[in-house]
Amino acid sequence: MPGTSTATKPEALATDVEVTEEEIIAHLTDGRTITVPLAWSWRLSEATPKQRTTFRIIGAGQGIHWPDIDEDISVRGMLDGTPAPPRSRETERAP
């Protein structure tokens, strides 16, 4: 089609992350800052403050990993408004 661009937008990637008592805040390469409720992740909600601050940005900025609680959150999920899956019954029984 004339006038239709086939160029794709560059993927927004995380450059920095903050976790407060109520929010997960990601600063993106395109200048945006996105915030989602901490309650979106039951693992982060139940984590200690130290566990919440022990994370690394993974996939060149595509996501965030918290090794102490085995939690991963993607930037795409935050942008799309997709919370982490709820705790399963198997997880509740795990030691």
N, C-alpha and C positions, 0 to 999 in steps of 0.2 A: 504494500500500500504506500502510495506517495505520502511523505510527511510523517510516517510512522518510524519511531526510533526503536532499534533493536538493542540499544545499549542497556545494560543492566546497572542498577544502582550498586555501588560498592557495599559490601556487607558491613554493618555496624558491629564493631568489636569493642570489648571492654578494655580500658586502659588502667582503671583503678576501681576498687570496690570498697565500700564501707558497710558495716553491719552495726545497727543500733539495737536498742531493746525492742524496737517496733518495726524497723524497716531494713531492707536490703537495697543499697544504693549503688548503681553502676554508672561510671563515667565512660562514655563511648568515644571512639575515634572521630565520629562525625560532629562532636561538640555537644551532643545531647547528654543529659543525665536522666536515668530512669530509676524509679523507685517502686518497689513492690512491698506488700506487707510481709513481715517476718513470718506471720502465720501461714503463708504459702508453703512453708517447709516445716513440717512437724519436727524434723531432726534439728533444724536450727532453732526452732522455738524452745526445744527441750535442752539445747546445748548450754554449756557454761559460757560466760563472756570470753574466756580464753579460747575455748573451742571455736567460737564464732569468729575470732580474729585470726585464727590459724587457717589460712586458705591460700590457694595459688590460682592464678589465672591460667587456664588451659586452652589448647587449640588455637594458639596465637590470638587469644581474646574472645573465642567463641563461647567460653563458659568459665565457670568458677567451680573449684573443687575444694571441699573441706575434708582433709584426710582423717582427722580425728573422729569424725562422725560419719564418714563415707557418704557424703552428700555432694551431688553435682547439680548445678543449675545452669541452663544455657541462656545466653543473651537473647536468642530467638524466642525462647519460652517467656522471658520477661517482657519482651516487646509484644508478643502475641497475647499476653495475659493468661498464660497457662501455668497454674500452680503445680507444685509437685504432687504426685499421686498420694492419696491418704495412706496412713499406716494400715498394713494388712494384718490379718489375724496371726499369720506366721511370724511377722515381725514382733508383734506383741508378746509372743511366747519365747522369743529368742533371749538367751541369757544376757 
